[in-house]
Amino acid sequence: MEQDLQTRLDAQDERLEDIYVSIEKMRKYFLWTLIVTVATIVLPLIALAVVLPWFIKTISSAYGM
């Protein structure tokens, strides 16, 4: 009985280690997904907020408005 219990605990330990490795891979995947999302959406929006007023000023001065 004691040996059976130890065997089951060892098997659960191995499965928990596999789950931990899998979760760490998913965590890294989600982190890089967040970084790519910020780089492709948020940074261009910030750049647009900086460039748009300059562009409007340049266009309006070219047409004498």
PDB file of N, H, CA, C and O in Angstrom:
ATOM      1  N   MET A   1       0.829  -1.194   0.000  1.00  0.00           N
ATOM      2  CA  MET A   1       0.000   0.000   0.000  1.00  0.00           C
ATOM      3  C   MET A   1       0.867   1.247   0.000  1.00  0.00           C
ATOM      4  O   MET A   1       0.596   2.197  -0.735  1.00  0.00           O
ATOM      5  N   GLU A   2       1.894   1.248   0.812  1.00  0.00           N
ATOM      6  H   GLU A   2       2.114   0.477   1.410  1.00  0.00           H
ATOM      7  CA  GLU A   2       2.780   2.415   0.901  1.00  0.00           C
ATOM      8  C   GLU A   2       3.529   2.630  -0.408  1.00  0.00           C
ATOM      9  O   GLU A   2       3.692   3.768  -0.850  1.00  0.00           O
ATOM     10  N   GLN A   3       3.987   1.544  -1.031  1.00  0.00           N
ATOM     11  H   GLN A   3       3.854   0.621  -0.671  1.00  0.00           H
ATOM     12  CA  GLN A   3       4.716   1.636  -2.305  1.00  0.00           C
ATOM     13  C   GLN A   3       3.792   2.162  -3.407  1.00  0.00           C
ATOM     14  O   GLN A   3       4.216   2.967  -4.237  1.00  0.00           O
ATOM     15  N   ASP A   4       2.540   1.715  -3.420  1.00  0.00           N
ATOM     16  H   ASP A   4       2.196   1.062  -2.746  1.00  0.00           H
ATOM     17  CA  ASP A   4       1.570   2.172  -4.415  1.00  0.00           C
ATOM     18  C   ASP A   4       1.316   3.672  -4.272  1.00  0.00           C
ATOM     19  O   ASP A   4       1.245   4.403  -5.261  1.00  0.00           O
ATOM     20  N   LEU A   5       1.184   4.108  -3.038  1.00  0.00           N
ATOM     21  H   LEU A   5       1.242   3.514  -2.235  1.00  0.00           H
ATOM     22  CA  LEU A   5       0.962   5.529  -2.779  1.00  0.00           C
ATOM     23  C   LEU A   5       2.157   6.358  -3.241  1.00  0.00           C
ATOM     24  O   LEU A   5       1.983   7.424  -3.832  1.00  0.00           O
ATOM     25  N   GLN A   6       3.347   5.882  -2.978  1.00  0.00           N
ATOM     26  H   GLN A   6       3.488   5.016  -2.498  1.00  0.00           H
ATOM     27  CA  GLN A   6       4.559   6.600  -3.398  1.00  0.00           C
ATOM     28  C   GLN A   6       4.662   6.647  -4.928  1.00  0.00           C
ATOM     29  O   GLN A   6       5.079   7.658  -5.493  1.00  0.00           O
ATOM     30  N   THR A   7       4.289   5.576  -5.581  1.00  0.00           N
ATOM     31  H   THR A   7       3.949   4.754  -5.122  1.00  0.00           H
ATOM     32  CA  THR A   7       4.311   5.525  -7.041  1.00  0.00           C
ATOM     33  C   THR A   7       3.336   6.545  -7.625  1.00  0.00           C
ATOM     34  O   THR A   7       3.657   7.243  -8.587  1.00  0.00           O
ATOM     35  N   ARG A   8       2.164   6.622  -7.043  1.00  0.00           N
ATOM     36  H   ARG A   8       1.904   6.055  -6.262  1.00  0.00           H
ATOM     37  CA  ARG A   8       1.160   7.584  -7.514  1.00  0.00           C
ATOM     38  C   ARG A   8       1.616   9.017  -7.267  1.00  0.00           C
ATOM     39  O   ARG A   8       1.405   9.890  -8.108  1.00  0.00           O
ATOM     40  N   LEU A   9       2.230   9.257  -6.134  1.00  0.00           N
ATOM     41  H   LEU A   9       2.401   8.548  -5.450  1.00  0.00           H
ATOM     42  CA  LEU A   9       2.745  10.595  -5.847  1.00  0.00           C
ATOM     43  C   LEU A   9       3.859  10.987  -6.811  1.00  0.00           C
ATOM     44  O   LEU A   9       3.933  12.138  -7.242  1.00  0.00           O
ATOM     45  N   ASP A  10       4.710  10.049  -7.143  1.00  0.00           N
ATOM     46  H   ASP A  10       4.650   9.115  -6.793  1.00  0.00           H
ATOM     47  CA  ASP A  10       5.779  10.315  -8.111  1.00  0.00           C
ATOM     48  C   ASP A  10       5.199  10.629  -9.491  1.00  0.00           C
ATOM     49  O   ASP A  10       5.677  11.525 -10.187  1.00  0.00           O
ATOM     50  N   ALA A  11       4.167   9.882  -9.875  1.00  0.00           N
ATOM     51  H   ALA A  11       3.779   9.154  -9.310  1.00  0.00           H
ATOM     52  CA  ALA A  11       3.525  10.120 -11.171  1.00  0.00           C
ATOM     53  C   ALA A  11       2.874  11.498 -11.200  1.00  0.00           C
ATOM     54  O   ALA A  11       2.946  12.199 -12.209  1.00  0.00           O
ATOM     55  N   GLN A  12       2.246  11.883 -10.109  1.00  0.00           N
ATOM     56  H   GLN A  12       2.188  11.313  -9.289  1.00  0.00           H
ATOM     57  CA  GLN A  12       1.636  13.209 -10.029  1.00  0.00           C
ATOM     58  C   GLN A  12       2.702  14.296 -10.066  1.00  0.00           C
ATOM     59  O   GLN A  12       2.500  15.352 -10.664  1.00  0.00           O
ATOM     60  N   ASP A  13       3.816  14.037  -9.435  1.00  0.00           N
ATOM     61  H   ASP A  13       3.980  13.179  -8.949  1.00  0.00           H
ATOM     62  CA  ASP A  13       4.924  14.991  -9.445  1.00  0.00           C
ATOM     63  C   ASP A  13       5.429  15.227 -10.864  1.00  0.00           C
ATOM     64  O   ASP A  13       5.697  16.364 -11.251  1.00  0.00           O
ATOM     65  N   GLU A  14       5.557  14.158 -11.632  1.00  0.00           N
ATOM     66  H   GLU A  14       5.339  13.234 -11.318  1.00  0.00           H
ATOM     67  CA  GLU A  14       5.999  14.278 -13.021  1.00  0.00           C
ATOM     68  C   GLU A  14       4.990  15.061 -13.851  1.00  0.00           C
ATOM     69  O   GLU A  14       5.366  15.909 -14.661  1.00  0.00           O
ATOM     70  N   ARG A  15       3.722  14.777 -13.647  1.00  0.00           N
ATOM     71  H   ARG A  15       3.417  14.088 -12.989  1.00  0.00           H
ATOM     72  CA  ARG A  15       2.678  15.488 -14.393  1.00  0.00           C
ATOM     73  C   ARG A  15       2.658  16.964 -14.019  1.00  0.00           C
ATOM     74  O   ARG A  15       2.483  17.820 -14.885  1.00  0.00           O
ATOM     75  N   LEU A  16       2.835  17.265 -12.746  1.00  0.00           N
ATOM     76  H   LEU A  16       2.978  16.569 -12.042  1.00  0.00           H
ATOM     77  CA  LEU A  16       2.869  18.664 -12.327  1.00  0.00           C
ATOM     78  C   LEU A  16       4.054  19.406 -12.951  1.00  0.00           C
ATOM     79  O   LEU A  16       3.935  20.571 -13.333  1.00  0.00           O
ATOM     80  N   GLU A  17       5.176  18.733 -13.049  1.00  0.00           N
ATOM     81  H   GLU A  17       5.273  17.788 -12.739  1.00  0.00           H
ATOM     82  CA  GLU A  17       6.348  19.343 -13.686  1.00  0.00           C
ATOM     83  C   GLU A  17       6.076  19.610 -15.166  1.00  0.00           C
ATOM     84  O   GLU A  17       6.457  20.657 -15.687  1.00  0.00           O
ATOM     85  N   ASP A  18       5.420  18.670 -15.842  1.00  0.00           N
ATOM     86  H   ASP A  18       5.110  17.819 -15.419  1.00  0.00           H
ATOM     87  CA  ASP A  18       5.066  18.871 -17.246  1.00  0.00           C
ATOM     88  C   ASP A  18       4.096  20.046 -17.400  1.00  0.00           C
ATOM     89  O   ASP A  18       4.228  20.842 -18.330  1.00  0.00           O
ATOM     90  N   ILE A  19       3.137  20.155 -16.502  1.00  0.00           N
ATOM     91  H   ILE A  19       3.030  19.508 -15.747  1.00  0.00           H
ATOM     92  CA  ILE A  19       2.180  21.252 -16.539  1.00  0.00           C
ATOM     93  C   ILE A  19       2.909  22.577 -16.310  1.00  0.00           C
ATOM     94  O   ILE A  19       2.615  23.567 -16.981  1.00  0.00           O
ATOM     95  N   TYR A  20       3.837  22.604 -15.389  1.00  0.00           N
ATOM     96  H   TYR A  20       4.075  21.800 -14.844  1.00  0.00           H
ATOM     97  CA  TYR A  20       4.595  23.829 -15.108  1.00  0.00           C
ATOM     98  C   TYR A  20       5.380  24.278 -16.334  1.00  0.00           C
ATOM     99  O   TYR A  20       5.401  25.466 -16.656  1.00  0.00           O
ATOM    100  N   VAL A  21       6.019  23.346 -17.015  1.00  0.00           N
ATOM    101  H   VAL A  21       6.002  22.381 -16.754  1.00  0.00           H
ATOM    102  CA  VAL A  21       6.789  23.685 -18.215  1.00  0.00           C
ATOM    103  C   VAL A  21       5.851  24.235 -19.291  1.00  0.00           C
ATOM    104  O   VAL A  21       6.173  25.217 -19.960  1.00  0.00           O
ATOM    105  N   SER A  22       4.711  23.609 -19.449  1.00  0.00           N
ATOM    106  H   SER A  22       4.449  22.811 -18.905  1.00  0.00           H
ATOM    107  CA  SER A  22       3.744  24.053 -20.445  1.00  0.00           C
ATOM    108  C   SER A  22       3.216  25.454 -20.125  1.00  0.00           C
ATOM    109  O   SER A  22       3.078  26.285 -21.023  1.00  0.00           O
ATOM    110  N   ILE A  23       2.926  25.712 -18.874  1.00  0.00           N
ATOM    111  H   ILE A  23       3.038  25.037 -18.145  1.00  0.00           H
ATOM    112  CA  ILE A  23       2.420  27.012 -18.458  1.00  0.00           C
ATOM    113  C   ILE A  23       3.476  28.092 -18.657  1.00  0.00           C
ATOM    114  O   ILE A  23       3.143  29.208 -19.054  1.00  0.00           O
ATOM    115  N   GLU A  24       4.718  27.790 -18.394  1.00  0.00           N
ATOM    116  H   GLU A  24       4.989  26.883 -18.071  1.00  0.00           H
ATOM    117  CA  GLU A  24       5.791  28.765 -18.612  1.00  0.00           C
ATOM    118  C   GLU A  24       5.925  29.102 -20.092  1.00  0.00           C
ATOM    119  O   GLU A  24       6.163  30.259 -20.438  1.00  0.00           O
ATOM    120  N   LYS A  25       5.778  28.121 -20.965  1.00  0.00           N
ATOM    121  H   LYS A  25       5.585  27.181 -20.684  1.00  0.00           H
ATOM    122  CA  LYS A  25       5.819  28.384 -22.401  1.00  0.00           C
ATOM    123  C   LYS A  25       4.653  29.288 -22.806  1.00  0.00           C
ATOM    124  O   LYS A  25       4.829  30.214 -23.598  1.00  0.00           O
ATOM    125  N   MET A  26       3.467  29.018 -22.265  1.00  0.00           N
ATOM    126  H   MET A  26       3.324  28.266 -21.621  1.00  0.00           H
ATOM    127  CA  MET A  26       2.306  29.849 -22.578  1.00  0.00           C
ATOM    128  C   MET A  26       2.484  31.264 -22.053  1.00  0.00           C
ATOM    129  O   MET A  26       2.097  32.226 -22.716  1.00  0.00           O
ATOM    130  N   ARG A  27       3.066  31.399 -20.869  1.00  0.00           N
ATOM    131  H   ARG A  27       3.381  30.617 -20.330  1.00  0.00           H
ATOM    132  CA  ARG A  27       3.290  32.720 -20.299  1.00  0.00           C
ATOM    133  C   ARG A  27       4.220  33.533 -21.184  1.00  0.00           C
ATOM    134  O   ARG A  27       3.975  34.717 -21.415  1.00  0.00           O
ATOM    135  N   LYS A  28       5.282  32.914 -21.683  1.00  0.00           N
ATOM    136  H   LYS A  28       5.480  31.952 -21.495  1.00  0.00           H
ATOM    137  CA  LYS A  28       6.210  33.601 -22.578  1.00  0.00           C
ATOM    138  C   LYS A  28       5.521  33.957 -23.896  1.00  0.00           C
ATOM    139  O   LYS A  28       5.756  35.034 -24.444  1.00  0.00           O
ATOM    140  N   TYR A  29       4.679  33.071 -24.404  1.00  0.00           N
ATOM    141  H   TYR A  29       4.488  32.196 -23.959  1.00  0.00           H
ATOM    142  CA  TYR A  29       3.949  33.332 -25.631  1.00  0.00           C
ATOM    143  C   TYR A  29       3.038  34.546 -25.457  1.00  0.00           C
ATOM    144  O   TYR A  29       3.000  35.424 -26.319  1.00  0.00           O
ATOM    145  N   PHE A  30       2.306  34.597 -24.343  1.00  0.00           N
ATOM    146  H   PHE A  30       2.337  33.884 -23.643  1.00  0.00           H
ATOM    147  CA  PHE A  30       1.417  35.723 -24.094  1.00  0.00           C
ATOM    148  C   PHE A  30       2.202  37.018 -23.892  1.00  0.00           C
ATOM    149  O   PHE A  30       1.747  38.081 -24.316  1.00  0.00           O
ATOM    150  N   LEU A  31       3.347  36.951 -23.265  1.00  0.00           N
ATOM    151  H   LEU A  31       3.716  36.088 -22.921  1.00  0.00           H
ATOM    152  CA  LEU A  31       4.182  38.133 -23.084  1.00  0.00           C
ATOM    153  C   LEU A  31       4.623  38.686 -24.430  1.00  0.00           C
ATOM    154  O   LEU A  31       4.532  39.892 -24.661  1.00  0.00           O
ATOM    155  N   TRP A  32       5.097  37.830 -25.315  1.00  0.00           N
ATOM    156  H   TRP A  32       5.171  36.851 -25.128  1.00  0.00           H
ATOM    157  CA  TRP A  32       5.534  38.298 -26.627  1.00  0.00           C
ATOM    158  C   TRP A  32       4.366  38.765 -27.474  1.00  0.00           C
ATOM    159  O   TRP A  32       4.520  39.674 -28.290  1.00  0.00           O
ATOM    160  N   THR A  33       3.196  38.157 -27.294  1.00  0.00           N
ATOM    161  H   THR A  33       3.071  37.419 -26.631  1.00  0.00           H
ATOM    162  CA  THR A  33       2.003  38.639 -27.987  1.00  0.00           C
ATOM    163  C   THR A  33       1.666  40.051 -27.536  1.00  0.00           C
ATOM    164  O   THR A  33       1.310  40.894 -28.359  1.00  0.00           O
ATOM    165  N   LEU A  34       1.771  40.318 -26.250  1.00  0.00           N
ATOM    166  H   LEU A  34       2.060  39.633 -25.581  1.00  0.00           H
ATOM    167  CA  LEU A  34       1.523  41.658 -25.727  1.00  0.00           C
ATOM    168  C   LEU A  34       2.536  42.648 -26.273  1.00  0.00           C
ATOM    169  O   LEU A  34       2.165  43.754 -26.667  1.00  0.00           O
ATOM    170  N   ILE A  35       3.794  42.276 -26.304  1.00  0.00           N
ATOM    171  H   ILE A  35       4.095  41.378 -25.984  1.00  0.00           H
ATOM    172  CA  ILE A  35       4.841  43.172 -26.808  1.00  0.00           C
ATOM    173  C   ILE A  35       4.598  43.493 -28.279  1.00  0.00           C
ATOM    174  O   ILE A  35       4.708  44.652 -28.680  1.00  0.00           O
ATOM    175  N   VAL A  36       4.271  42.496 -29.084  1.00  0.00           N
ATOM    176  H   VAL A  36       4.182  41.554 -28.758  1.00  0.00           H
ATOM    177  CA  VAL A  36       4.018  42.726 -30.506  1.00  0.00           C
ATOM    178  C   VAL A  36       2.777  43.587 -30.701  1.00  0.00           C
ATOM    179  O   VAL A  36       2.754  44.452 -31.577  1.00  0.00           O
ATOM    180  N   THR A  37       1.750  43.360 -29.897  1.00  0.00           N
ATOM    181  H   THR A  37       1.768  42.658 -29.185  1.00  0.00           H
ATOM    182  CA  THR A  37       0.534  44.168 -29.988  1.00  0.00           C
ATOM    183  C   THR A  37       0.830  45.622 -29.674  1.00  0.00           C
ATOM    184  O   THR A  37       0.371  46.517 -30.384  1.00  0.00           O
ATOM    185  N   VAL A  38       1.585  45.863 -28.627  1.00  0.00           N
ATOM    186  H   VAL A  38       1.957  45.136 -28.050  1.00  0.00           H
ATOM    187  CA  VAL A  38       1.939  47.239 -28.274  1.00  0.00           C
ATOM    188  C   VAL A  38       2.764  47.865 -29.391  1.00  0.00           C
ATOM    189  O   VAL A  38       2.551  49.024 -29.746  1.00  0.00           O
ATOM    190  N   ALA A  39       3.691  47.116 -29.936  1.00  0.00           N
ATOM    191  H   ALA A  39       3.864  46.174 -29.647  1.00  0.00           H
ATOM    192  CA  ALA A  39       4.560  47.660 -30.981  1.00  0.00           C
ATOM    193  C   ALA A  39       3.787  47.968 -32.259  1.00  0.00           C
ATOM    194  O   ALA A  39       4.129  48.918 -32.962  1.00  0.00           O
ATOM    195  N   THR A  40       2.767  47.197 -32.573  1.00  0.00           N
ATOM    196  H   THR A  40       2.489  46.425 -32.001  1.00  0.00           H
ATOM    197  CA  THR A  40       2.057  47.399 -33.829  1.00  0.00           C
ATOM    198  C   THR A  40       0.827  48.286 -33.717  1.00  0.00           C
ATOM    199  O   THR A  40       0.352  48.784 -34.737  1.00  0.00           O
ATOM    200  N   ILE A  41       0.300  48.501 -32.537  1.00  0.00           N
ATOM    201  H   ILE A  41       0.686  48.096 -31.708  1.00  0.00           H
ATOM    202  CA  ILE A  41      -0.914  49.313 -32.388  1.00  0.00           C
ATOM    203  C   ILE A  41      -0.659  50.575 -31.577  1.00  0.00           C
ATOM    204  O   ILE A  41      -0.963  51.672 -32.043  1.00  0.00           O
ATOM    205  N   VAL A  42      -0.121  50.448 -30.404  1.00  0.00           N
ATOM    206  H   VAL A  42       0.126  49.556 -30.025  1.00  0.00           H
ATOM    207  CA  VAL A  42       0.002  51.590 -29.499  1.00  0.00           C
ATOM    208  C   VAL A  42       1.083  52.561 -29.963  1.00  0.00           C
ATOM    209  O   VAL A  42       0.854  53.770 -29.971  1.00  0.00           O
ATOM    210  N   LEU A  43       2.239  52.065 -30.343  1.00  0.00           N
ATOM    211  H   LEU A  43       2.425  51.083 -30.337  1.00  0.00           H
ATOM    212  CA  LEU A  43       3.315  52.961 -30.778  1.00  0.00           C
ATOM    213  C   LEU A  43       2.946  53.777 -32.016  1.00  0.00           C
ATOM    214  O   LEU A  43       3.244  54.970 -32.047  1.00  0.00           O
ATOM    215  N   PRO A  44       2.312  53.195 -33.038  1.00  0.00           N
ATOM    216  CA  PRO A  44       1.877  54.029 -34.155  1.00  0.00           C
ATOM    217  C   PRO A  44       0.836  55.082 -33.756  1.00  0.00           C
ATOM    218  O   PRO A  44       0.828  56.177 -34.318  1.00  0.00           O
ATOM    219  N   LEU A  45      -0.025  54.772 -32.813  1.00  0.00           N
ATOM    220  H   LEU A  45      -0.019  53.883 -32.357  1.00  0.00           H
ATOM    221  CA  LEU A  45      -0.998  55.765 -32.354  1.00  0.00           C
ATOM    222  C   LEU A  45      -0.303  56.933 -31.664  1.00  0.00           C
ATOM    223  O   LEU A  45      -0.683  58.088 -31.858  1.00  0.00           O
ATOM    224  N   ILE A  46       0.698  56.640 -30.873  1.00  0.00           N
ATOM    225  H   ILE A  46       1.007  55.703 -30.716  1.00  0.00           H
ATOM    226  CA  ILE A  46       1.463  57.700 -30.215  1.00  0.00           C
ATOM    227  C   ILE A  46       2.199  58.527 -31.262  1.00  0.00           C
ATOM    228  O   ILE A  46       2.223  59.755 -31.177  1.00  0.00           O
ATOM    229  N   ALA A  47       2.793  57.872 -32.236  1.00  0.00           N
ATOM    230  H   ALA A  47       2.774  56.875 -32.305  1.00  0.00           H
ATOM    231  CA  ALA A  47       3.492  58.592 -33.298  1.00  0.00           C
ATOM    232  C   ALA A  47       2.516  59.458 -34.087  1.00  0.00           C
ATOM    233  O   ALA A  47       2.858  60.580 -34.460  1.00  0.00           O
ATOM    234  N   LEU A  48       1.324  58.967 -34.345  1.00  0.00           N
ATOM    235  H   LEU A  48       1.046  58.056 -34.042  1.00  0.00           H
ATOM    236  CA  LEU A  48       0.314  59.738 -35.051  1.00  0.00           C
ATOM    237  C   LEU A  48      -0.090  60.978 -34.257  1.00  0.00           C
ATOM    238  O   LEU A  48      -0.287  62.049 -34.831  1.00  0.00           O
ATOM    239  N   ALA A  49      -0.210  60.834 -32.953  1.00  0.00           N
ATOM    240  H   ALA A  49      -0.050  59.964 -32.487  1.00  0.00           H
ATOM    241  CA  ALA A  49      -0.565  61.972 -32.110  1.00  0.00           C
ATOM    242  C   ALA A  49       0.525  63.038 -32.128  1.00  0.00           C
ATOM    243  O   ALA A  49       0.233  64.219 -31.940  1.00  0.00           O
ATOM    244  N   VAL A  50       1.753  62.648 -32.346  1.00  0.00           N
ATOM    245  H   VAL A  50       1.991  61.689 -32.499  1.00  0.00           H
ATOM    246  CA  VAL A  50       2.859  63.607 -32.401  1.00  0.00           C
ATOM    247  C   VAL A  50       2.985  64.211 -33.796  1.00  0.00           C
ATOM    248  O   VAL A  50       3.223  65.412 -33.923  1.00  0.00           O
ATOM    249  N   VAL A  51       2.832  63.411 -34.835  1.00  0.00           N
ATOM    250  H   VAL A  51       2.639  62.436 -34.732  1.00  0.00           H
ATOM    251  CA  VAL A  51       3.059  63.865 -36.206  1.00  0.00           C
ATOM    252  C   VAL A  51       1.867  64.624 -36.772  1.00  0.00           C
ATOM    253  O   VAL A  51       2.062  65.565 -37.541  1.00  0.00           O
ATOM    254  N   LEU A  52       0.659  64.255 -36.425  1.00  0.00           N
ATOM    255  H   LEU A  52       0.501  63.490 -35.800  1.00  0.00           H
ATOM    256  CA  LEU A  52      -0.532  64.863 -36.999  1.00  0.00           C
ATOM    257  C   LEU A  52      -0.602  66.373 -36.787  1.00  0.00           C
ATOM    258  O   LEU A  52      -0.874  67.084 -37.755  1.00  0.00           O
ATOM    259  N   PRO A  53      -0.378  66.909 -35.592  1.00  0.00           N
ATOM    260  CA  PRO A  53      -0.409  68.373 -35.449  1.00  0.00           C
ATOM    261  C   PRO A  53       0.649  69.073 -36.314  1.00  0.00           C
ATOM    262  O   PRO A  53       0.376  70.123 -36.896  1.00  0.00           O
ATOM    263  N   TRP A  54       1.832  68.506 -36.398  1.00  0.00           N
ATOM    264  H   TRP A  54       2.054  67.653 -35.925  1.00  0.00           H
ATOM    265  CA  TRP A  54       2.875  69.088 -37.243  1.00  0.00           C
ATOM    266  C   TRP A  54       2.445  69.061 -38.710  1.00  0.00           C
ATOM    267  O   TRP A  54       2.652  70.034 -39.435  1.00  0.00           O
ATOM    268  N   PHE A  55       1.854  67.961 -39.145  1.00  0.00           N
ATOM    269  H   PHE A  55       1.686  67.170 -38.556  1.00  0.00           H
ATOM    270  CA  PHE A  55       1.412  67.822 -40.524  1.00  0.00           C
ATOM    271  C   PHE A  55       0.303  68.828 -40.839  1.00  0.00           C
ATOM    272  O   PHE A  55       0.323  69.455 -41.898  1.00  0.00           O
ATOM    273  N   ILE A  56      -0.654  68.989 -39.940  1.00  0.00           N
ATOM    274  H   ILE A  56      -0.670  68.480 -39.079  1.00  0.00           H
ATOM    275  CA  ILE A  56      -1.748  69.944 -40.139  1.00  0.00           C
ATOM    276  C   ILE A  56      -1.201  71.367 -40.205  1.00  0.00           C
ATOM    277  O   ILE A  56      -1.647  72.160 -41.034  1.00  0.00           O
ATOM    278  N   LYS A  57      -0.257  71.695 -39.358  1.00  0.00           N
ATOM    279  H   LYS A  57       0.106  71.051 -38.684  1.00  0.00           H
ATOM    280  CA  LYS A  57       0.358  73.020 -39.363  1.00  0.00           C
ATOM    281  C   LYS A  57       1.081  73.268 -40.687  1.00  0.00           C
ATOM    282  O   LYS A  57       0.981  74.356 -41.253  1.00  0.00           O
ATOM    283  N   THR A  58       1.797  72.282 -41.175  1.00  0.00           N
ATOM    284  H   THR A  58       1.879  71.398 -40.715  1.00  0.00           H
ATOM    285  CA  THR A  58       2.528  72.420 -42.434  1.00  0.00           C
ATOM    286  C   THR A  58       1.568  72.604 -43.607  1.00  0.00           C
ATOM    287  O   THR A  58       1.785  73.470 -44.454  1.00  0.00           O
ATOM    288  N   ILE A  59       0.524  71.809 -43.663  1.00  0.00           N
ATOM    289  H   ILE A  59       0.347  71.105 -42.975  1.00  0.00           H
ATOM    290  CA  ILE A  59      -0.444  71.909 -44.740  1.00  0.00           C
ATOM    291  C   ILE A  59      -1.179  73.248 -44.695  1.00  0.00           C
ATOM    292  O   ILE A  59      -1.371  73.890 -45.727  1.00  0.00           O
ATOM    293  N   SER A  60      -1.587  73.664 -43.500  1.00  0.00           N
ATOM    294  H   SER A  60      -1.431  73.142 -42.662  1.00  0.00           H
ATOM    295  CA  SER A  60      -2.343  74.935 -43.402  1.00  0.00           C
ATOM    296  C   SER A  60      -1.447  76.129 -43.756  1.00  0.00           C
ATOM    297  O   SER A  60      -1.932  77.100 -44.336  1.00  0.00           O
ATOM    298  N   SER A  61      -0.167  76.079 -43.423  1.00  0.00           N
ATOM    299  H   SER A  61       0.227  75.290 -42.952  1.00  0.00           H
ATOM    300  CA  SER A  61       0.713  77.179 -43.796  1.00  0.00           C
ATOM    301  C   SER A  61       1.010  77.174 -45.292  1.00  0.00           C
ATOM    302  O   SER A  61       1.256  78.231 -45.872  1.00  0.00           O
ATOM    303  N   ALA A  62       0.990  76.013 -45.919  1.00  0.00           N
ATOM    304  H   ALA A  62       0.790  75.154 -45.448  1.00  0.00           H
ATOM    305  CA  ALA A  62       1.217  75.938 -47.364  1.00  0.00           C
ATOM    306  C   ALA A  62       0.060  76.538 -48.150  1.00  0.00           C
ATOM    307  O   ALA A  62       0.269  77.117 -49.216  1.00  0.00           O
ATOM    308  N   TYR A  63      -1.133  76.408 -47.643  1.00  0.00           N
ATOM    309  H   TYR A  63      -1.303  75.937 -46.777  1.00  0.00           H
ATOM    310  CA  TYR A  63      -2.307  76.937 -48.316  1.00  0.00           C
ATOM    311  C   TYR A  63      -2.714  78.313 -47.770  1.00  0.00           C
ATOM    312  O   TYR A  63      -3.700  78.888 -48.230  1.00  0.00           O
ATOM    313  N   GLY A  64      -1.980  78.837 -46.812  1.00  0.00           N
ATOM    314  H   GLY A  64      -1.179  78.370 -46.437  1.00  0.00           H
ATOM    315  CA  GLY A  64      -2.217  80.163 -46.276  1.00  0.00           C
ATOM    316  C   GLY A  64      -3.472  80.263 -45.434  1.00  0.00           C
ATOM    317  O   GLY A  64      -4.142  81.296 -45.441  1.00  0.00           O
ATOM    318  N   MET A  65      -3.794  79.227 -44.725  1.00  0.00           N
ATOM    319  H   MET A  65      -3.250  78.388 -44.719  1.00  0.00           H
ATOM    320  CA  MET A  65      -5.000  79.251 -43.894  1.00  0.00           C
ATOM    321  C   MET A  65      -4.732  79.775 -42.526  1.00  0.00           C
ATOM    322  O   MET A  65      -5.647  79.857 -41.707  1.00  0.00           O
TER     323      MET A  65
END
